[in-house]
Amino acid sequence: WYQRRVRGEKGGQLLGPAIGANESLEFLNVSWNNLRRRGAIAVAHGLKNNVMLKQLNLAWNGFGDEGAVALGEALRNNTIIQWLDISNNRITAEGAKYLAKGVEGNEGLKHFNVGFNPITPAGACQLLESFGKNSSTVIEHVDISNVRVDEDLWNTLKETKTTLENLKVTHQPYLEGRKKPNPIATLKEWLEHNKHFELVEVFKRFDEEESMEVSKEILFDAFQQAHLPFDKTNMELLIDQMDGENKGAVNYTALLETDQIKWLDECVVRYNSNVAG
């Protein structure tokens, strides 16, 4: 076990080739090692080439979306690994997309823990749909513990269970008839994990006339291109919340003068006031 012993990016770069060359170990725990960037990619490449490892614990590292891309490629090629824990690795909905591509062709994975990553309901849907499409899958358990179960995810869960009757999915409860979803709250949570993302830059890029307003139709395309973690229904509701006053366009003047989280809070206040009125 190498829990907390193989530290950081350089440690991962050393460990990766060792995993790839391993011909004896069947169980490996390298959780809590701050494996990230090139180190995370090296570990994933090692998994891709490994022919012995059956259980691998990568929890509490820093794989992020970059590492998820490499893990997706590994899962497409590795038919030996049966148990994989990548919980708490800062993987978003964008990273989940690549994991989904990997499991769609995987024939060996039985237990997959992606809990406590900000993959959002949309990312969880992609993963489950990919397992459902895979006629050769042997998956028994998928852990998406922290993901909020919205209507789309609930429907995907039910659909996947019709194809994979023995599949167990660990998830939050779905409360039918729960209050209307709040995409701005989801966006705020996503921004906490993507601190480099600047909403104002998206608005500026698509405001060709420099009018300080972007139409809702153009903003929908802009947010899709920026890979915001929403399906069509919630993306439309998000933009409605930003519009607030139902003008058909979002004015972002105030966004230039304040923190983006505070601006989003102000949007919700305007939207709720308009709905109540």
DRENDO-1510 file (C-alpha; in Angstrom, 1 decimal, always signed):
<recs>
REC; n; res; u; v; w
REC; 1; TRP; +0.0; +0.0; +0.0 .
REC; 2; TYR; +1.3; +3.4; -0.9 .
REC; 3; GLN; -1.3; +5.6; +0.7 .
REC; 4; ARG; +0.3; +9.0; +1.4 .
REC; 5; ARG; +3.8; +7.7; +0.3 .
REC; 6; VAL; +4.0; +8.5; -3.4 .
REC; 7; ARG; +3.7; +12.3; -3.3 .
REC; 8; GLY; +2.8; +14.8; -6.0 .
REC; 9; GLU; +3.3; +15.1; -9.7 .
REC; 10; LYS; +6.8; +13.7; -9.8 .
REC; 11; GLY; +5.8; +10.8; -7.6 .
REC; 12; GLY; +3.1; +9.9; -10.1 .
REC; 13; GLN; +5.5; +10.1; -13.0 .
REC; 14; LEU; +7.7; +7.5; -11.3 .
REC; 15; LEU; +4.8; +5.3; -10.2 .
REC; 16; GLY; +3.0; +5.2; -13.6 .
REC; 17; PRO; +5.6; +3.2; -15.5 .
REC; 18; ALA; +5.9; +0.8; -12.5 .
REC; 19; ILE; +2.2; +0.2; -12.6 .
REC; 20; GLY; +2.4; -0.5; -16.4 .
REC; 21; ALA; +5.3; -3.0; -15.9 .
REC; 22; ASN; +3.7; -4.7; -12.8 .
REC; 23; GLU; +3.4; -8.5; -13.1 .
REC; 24; SER; +2.6; -9.5; -9.6 .
REC; 25; LEU; +0.5; -6.9; -7.7 .
REC; 26; GLU; -3.3; -7.3; -7.8 .
REC; 27; PHE; -4.2; -4.7; -5.3 .
REC; 28; LEU; -2.8; -1.1; -5.0 .
REC; 29; ASN; -3.8; +1.8; -2.8 .
REC; 30; VAL; -2.3; +5.2; -3.8 .
REC; 31; SER; -5.0; +7.4; -2.3 .
REC; 32; TRP; -4.1; +10.7; -0.6 .
REC; 33; ASN; -0.9; +11.3; -2.7 .
REC; 34; ASN; -1.7; +14.6; -4.5 .
REC; 35; LEU; -1.3; +12.8; -7.8 .
REC; 36; ARG; -2.0; +15.5; -10.4 .
REC; 37; ARG; -1.2; +16.8; -13.9 .
REC; 38; ARG; +1.6; +14.8; -15.6 .
REC; 39; GLY; +1.8; +12.5; -12.5 .
REC; 40; ALA; -1.9; +11.6; -12.8 .
REC; 41; ILE; -1.6; +11.1; -16.5 .
REC; 42; ALA; +1.4; +8.8; -16.0 .
REC; 43; VAL; -0.6; +6.7; -13.5 .
REC; 44; ALA; -3.5; +6.4; -15.9 .
REC; 45; HIS; -1.1; +5.3; -18.7 .
REC; 46; GLY; +0.3; +2.7; -16.4 .
REC; 47; LEU; -3.2; +1.4; -15.8 .
REC; 48; LYS; -3.8; +1.2; -19.5 .
REC; 49; ASN; -0.8; -1.2; -19.9 .
REC; 50; ASN; -1.2; -3.2; -16.7 .
REC; 51; VAL; -2.1; -6.9; -17.0 .
REC; 52; MET; -2.3; -7.9; -13.4 .
REC; 53; LEU; -4.0; -5.2; -11.2 .
REC; 54; LYS; -7.6; -6.0; -10.2 .
REC; 55; GLN; -8.2; -3.3; -7.6 .
REC; 56; LEU; -6.8; +0.3; -7.7 .
REC; 57; ASN; -7.6; +3.1; -5.1 .
REC; 58; LEU; -6.9; +6.5; -6.5 .
REC; 59; ALA; -9.2; +8.4; -4.1 .
REC; 60; TRP; -8.3; +11.9; -2.7 .
REC; 61; ASN; -5.8; +12.9; -5.4 .
REC; 62; GLY; -6.0; +15.7; -8.0 .
REC; 63; PHE; -6.6; +14.0; -11.3 .
REC; 64; GLY; -9.0; +16.6; -12.5 .
REC; 65; ASP; -10.4; +16.6; -16.0 .
REC; 66; GLU; -6.9; +16.2; -17.5 .
REC; 67; GLY; -6.4; +13.0; -15.6 .
REC; 68; ALA; -10.0; +11.9; -16.4 .
REC; 69; VAL; -9.2; +12.0; -20.1 .
REC; 70; ALA; -6.2; +9.6; -19.6 .
REC; 71; LEU; -8.3; +7.4; -17.3 .
REC; 72; GLY; -11.0; +7.1; -19.9 .
REC; 73; GLU; -8.4; +5.9; -22.4 .
REC; 74; ALA; -7.1; +3.4; -19.9 .
REC; 75; LEU; -10.6; +2.0; -19.2 .
REC; 76; ARG; -11.1; +1.5; -23.0 .
REC; 77; ASN; -8.0; -0.7; -23.1 .
REC; 78; ASN; -7.8; -2.4; -19.7 .
REC; 79; THR; -10.0; -5.5; -19.3 .
REC; 80; ILE; -8.3; -6.7; -16.0 .
REC; 81; ILE; -9.2; -4.0; -13.5 .
REC; 82; GLN; -12.3; -4.9; -11.6 .
REC; 83; TRP; -12.5; -2.3; -8.8 .
REC; 84; LEU; -11.6; +1.4; -9.3 .
REC; 85; ASP; -12.0; +4.3; -6.8 .
REC; 86; ILE; -11.5; +7.8; -8.2 .
REC; 87; SER; -13.6; +9.6; -5.6 .
REC; 88; ASN; -12.6; +13.1; -4.5 .
REC; 89; ASN; -10.5; +13.9; -7.5 .
REC; 90; ARG; -11.9; +17.3; -8.7 .
REC; 91; ILE; -13.4; +15.7; -11.9 .
REC; 92; THR; -16.2; +17.8; -13.4 .
REC; 93; ALA; -18.9; +17.0; -16.0 .
REC; 94; GLU; -16.3; +17.6; -18.7 .
REC; 95; GLY; -14.1; +14.9; -17.3 .
REC; 96; ALA; -17.0; +12.6; -16.8 .
REC; 97; LYS; -17.6; +12.8; -20.6 .
REC; 98; TYR; -14.2; +11.1; -21.2 .
REC; 99; LEU; -14.8; +8.5; -18.4 .
REC; 100; ALA; -18.1; +7.7; -20.1 .
REC; 101; LYS; -16.3; +7.0; -23.4 .
REC; 102; GLY; -14.0; +4.7; -21.5 .
REC; 103; VAL; -16.6; +2.6; -19.8 .
REC; 104; GLU; -18.7; +2.3; -23.0 .
REC; 105; GLY; -16.1; -0.2; -24.2 .
REC; 106; ASN; -14.9; -1.7; -21.0 .
REC; 107; GLU; -15.4; -5.4; -20.3 .
REC; 108; GLY; -13.9; -6.0; -16.9 .
REC; 109; LEU; -14.9; -3.2; -14.4 .
REC; 110; LYS; -17.3; -4.3; -11.7 .
REC; 111; HIS; -17.1; -1.6; -9.1 .
REC; 112; PHE; -16.6; +2.1; -10.0 .
REC; 113; ASN; -16.5; +4.9; -7.4 .
REC; 114; VAL; -16.7; +8.4; -8.8 .
REC; 115; GLY; -18.4; +9.9; -5.7 .
REC; 116; PHE; -17.6; +13.3; -4.4 .
REC; 117; ASN; -16.4; +14.7; -7.7 .
REC; 118; PRO; -18.4; +17.8; -9.1 .
REC; 119; ILE; -19.5; +15.8; -12.2 .
REC; 120; THR; -23.1; +17.2; -11.8 .
REC; 121; PRO; -26.3; +15.2; -12.8 .
REC; 122; ALA; -25.5; +15.7; -16.5 .
REC; 123; GLY; -22.1; +14.0; -16.0 .
REC; 124; ALA; -23.6; +11.2; -14.0 .
REC; 125; CYS; -26.2; +10.7; -16.8 .
REC; 126; GLN; -23.4; +10.3; -19.4 .
REC; 127; LEU; -21.6; +7.7; -17.3 .
REC; 128; LEU; -24.8; +5.6; -16.7 .
REC; 129; GLU; -25.9; +5.8; -20.3 .
REC; 130; SER; -22.5; +4.5; -21.4 .
REC; 131; PHE; -22.7; +1.5; -19.1 .
REC; 132; GLY; -26.2; +0.9; -20.5 .
REC; 133; LYS; -24.9; +1.0; -24.1 .
REC; 134; ASN; -22.2; -1.5; -23.4 .
REC; 135; SER; -23.4; -5.0; -24.2 .
REC; 136; SER; -20.2; -6.5; -22.7 .
REC; 137; THR; -20.2; -4.7; -19.4 .
REC; 138; VAL; -20.0; -6.6; -16.1 .
REC; 139; ILE; -20.5; -3.6; -13.9 .
REC; 140; GLU; -22.2; -4.3; -10.6 .
REC; 141; HIS; -21.9; -1.1; -8.6 .
REC; 142; VAL; -21.4; +2.6; -9.5 .
REC; 143; ASP; -21.0; +5.2; -6.7 .
REC; 144; ILE; -22.1; +8.7; -7.4 .
REC; 145; SER; -22.8; +9.5; -3.8 .
REC; 146; ASN; -22.8; +13.3; -3.8 .
REC; 147; VAL; -24.6; +14.0; -7.1 .
REC; 148; ARG; -27.9; +15.7; -6.8 .
REC; 149; VAL; -30.6; +13.5; -8.4 .
REC; 150; ASP; -32.7; +15.7; -10.7 .
REC; 151; GLU; -35.5; +14.5; -13.0 .
REC; 152; ASP; -33.1; +13.7; -15.9 .
REC; 153; LEU; -30.8; +11.7; -13.7 .
REC; 154; TRP; -33.7; +9.9; -12.1 .
REC; 155; ASN; -35.0; +8.9; -15.5 .
REC; 156; THR; -31.5; +7.7; -16.6 .
REC; 157; LEU; -31.2; +5.6; -13.5 .
REC; 158; LYS; -34.5; +3.9; -14.2 .
REC; 159; GLU; -33.6; +3.4; -17.9 .
REC; 160; THR; -30.2; +1.9; -17.0 .
REC; 161; LYS; -31.7; -0.5; -14.5 .
REC; 162; THR; -34.0; -1.9; -17.2 .
REC; 163; THR; -30.9; -2.8; -19.2 .
REC; 164; LEU; -28.6; -3.8; -16.3 .
REC; 165; GLU; -31.1; -5.3; -13.8 .
REC; 166; ASN; -28.5; -6.2; -11.2 .
REC; 167; LEU; -26.7; -2.9; -11.2 .
REC; 168; LYS; -26.5; -1.1; -7.8 .
REC; 169; VAL; -26.0; +2.7; -8.0 .
REC; 170; THR; -25.3; +4.6; -4.8 .
REC; 171; HIS; -26.8; +8.1; -5.1 .
REC; 172; GLN; -28.8; +10.7; -3.3 .
REC; 173; PRO; -32.5; +10.2; -2.9 .
REC; 174; TYR; -34.8; +11.6; -5.5 .
REC; 175; LEU; -37.7; +13.6; -4.0 .
REC; 176; GLU; -40.5; +13.7; -6.5 .
REC; 177; GLY; -42.2; +17.0; -6.6 .
REC; 178; ARG; -39.3; +18.7; -5.0 .
REC; 179; LYS; -39.0; +22.5; -5.4 .
REC; 180; LYS; -38.0; +23.8; -8.8 .
REC; 181; PRO; -34.3; +23.3; -9.5 .
REC; 182; ASN; -32.0; +26.3; -9.1 .
REC; 183; PRO; -29.3; +26.2; -11.9 .
REC; 184; ILE; -27.6; +29.3; -10.5 .
REC; 185; ALA; -26.9; +27.5; -7.3 .
REC; 186; THR; -25.5; +24.6; -9.3 .
REC; 187; LEU; -23.4; +27.1; -11.3 .
REC; 188; LYS; -22.0; +28.7; -8.2 .
REC; 189; GLU; -21.0; +25.2; -6.9 .
REC; 190; TRP; -19.3; +24.5; -10.3 .
REC; 191; LEU; -17.4; +27.8; -10.2 .
REC; 192; GLU; -16.0; +26.9; -6.8 .
REC; 193; HIS; -14.3; +24.0; -8.4 .
REC; 194; ASN; -13.4; +25.9; -11.6 .
REC; 195; LYS; -11.9; +29.1; -10.2 .
REC; 196; HIS; -10.2; +30.0; -13.4 .
REC; 197; PHE; -13.5; +30.4; -15.3 .
REC; 198; GLU; -14.7; +33.9; -15.8 .
REC; 199; LEU; -18.3; +34.4; -16.9 .
REC; 200; VAL; -17.6; +38.0; -18.0 .
REC; 201; GLU; -15.2; +36.8; -20.6 .
REC; 202; VAL; -17.9; +34.6; -22.2 .
REC; 203; PHE; -20.3; +37.6; -22.3 .
REC; 204; LYS; -17.6; +39.8; -23.9 .
REC; 205; ARG; -16.7; +37.3; -26.5 .
REC; 206; PHE; -20.3; +37.0; -27.7 .
REC; 207; ASP; -21.2; +40.6; -27.4 .
REC; 208; GLU; -20.1; +41.6; -30.9 .
REC; 209; GLU; -21.8; +45.0; -30.8 .
REC; 210; GLU; -20.4; +45.8; -27.3 .
REC; 211; SER; -23.9; +46.7; -26.2 .
REC; 212; MET; -23.4; +45.1; -22.7 .
REC; 213; GLU; -26.2; +42.7; -23.6 .
REC; 214; VAL; -26.3; +39.2; -25.1 .
REC; 215; SER; -29.5; +37.7; -26.3 .
REC; 216; LYS; -30.8; +34.5; -24.7 .
REC; 217; GLU; -30.4; +32.5; -27.9 .
REC; 218; ILE; -26.8; +33.5; -28.4 .
REC; 219; LEU; -26.0; +33.1; -24.7 .
REC; 220; PHE; -27.3; +29.5; -24.8 .
REC; 221; ASP; -24.8; +28.7; -27.6 .
REC; 222; ALA; -22.1; +30.5; -25.7 .
REC; 223; PHE; -22.6; +28.5; -22.5 .
REC; 224; GLN; -22.7; +25.3; -24.5 .
REC; 225; GLN; -19.4; +26.1; -26.1 .
REC; 226; ALA; -18.0; +26.9; -22.6 .
REC; 227; HIS; -19.1; +23.4; -21.5 .
REC; 228; LEU; -21.2; +24.6; -18.5 .
REC; 229; PRO; -22.6; +21.6; -16.8 .
REC; 230; PHE; -26.3; +21.7; -17.7 .
REC; 231; ASP; -28.7; +19.9; -19.9 .
REC; 232; LYS; -31.0; +21.9; -22.3 .
REC; 233; THR; -33.8; +22.4; -19.8 .
REC; 234; ASN; -31.6; +23.6; -17.0 .
REC; 235; MET; -29.5; +25.8; -19.3 .
REC; 236; GLU; -32.6; +27.5; -20.4 .
REC; 237; LEU; -33.7; +28.0; -16.8 .
REC; 238; LEU; -30.2; +29.3; -15.9 .
REC; 239; ILE; -30.4; +32.0; -18.6 .
REC; 240; ASP; -34.0; +32.9; -17.6 .
REC; 241; GLN; -32.7; +33.5; -14.1 .
REC; 242; MET; -29.9; +35.7; -15.4 .
REC; 243; ASP; -32.4; +37.6; -17.6 .
REC; 244; GLY; -34.4; +38.3; -14.4 .
REC; 245; GLU; -36.7; +40.9; -16.0 .
REC; 246; ASN; -37.7; +38.8; -18.9 .
REC; 247; LYS; -36.3; +41.1; -21.6 .
REC; 248; GLY; -35.0; +38.4; -23.9 .
REC; 249; ALA; -31.4; +39.4; -23.3 .
REC; 250; VAL; -29.0; +39.4; -20.3 .
REC; 251; ASN; -27.3; +42.7; -19.4 .
REC; 252; TYR; -23.9; +42.1; -17.8 .
REC; 253; THR; -22.9; +45.6; -16.9 .
REC; 254; ALA; -23.0; +44.9; -13.2 .
REC; 255; LEU; -20.8; +41.8; -13.8 .
REC; 256; LEU; -18.0; +44.1; -14.8 .
REC; 257; GLU; -18.1; +45.8; -11.4 .
REC; 258; THR; -18.6; +43.0; -8.9 .
REC; 259; ASP; -17.7; +39.4; -8.1 .
REC; 260; GLN; -19.4; +36.9; -10.3 .
REC; 261; ILE; -20.8; +34.9; -7.4 .
REC; 262; LYS; -22.4; +38.1; -6.0 .
REC; 263; TRP; -23.7; +39.0; -9.5 .
REC; 264; LEU; -25.4; +35.5; -9.7 .
REC; 265; ASP; -27.0; +36.1; -6.3 .
REC; 266; GLU; -28.4; +39.4; -7.5 .
REC; 267; CYS; -29.8; +37.7; -10.6 .
REC; 268; VAL; -31.7; +35.2; -8.5 .
REC; 269; VAL; -33.2; +38.0; -6.4 .
REC; 270; ARG; -34.4; +39.8; -9.6 .
REC; 271; TYR; -35.7; +36.6; -11.1 .
REC; 272; ASN; -37.6; +35.6; -8.0 .
REC; 273; SER; -39.0; +39.1; -7.6 .
REC; 274; ASN; -40.3; +39.1; -11.2 .
REC; 275; VAL; -41.8; +35.6; -10.8 .
REC; 276; ALA; -43.5; +36.6; -7.5 .
REC; 277; GLY; -44.9; +39.8; -9.1 .
</recs>
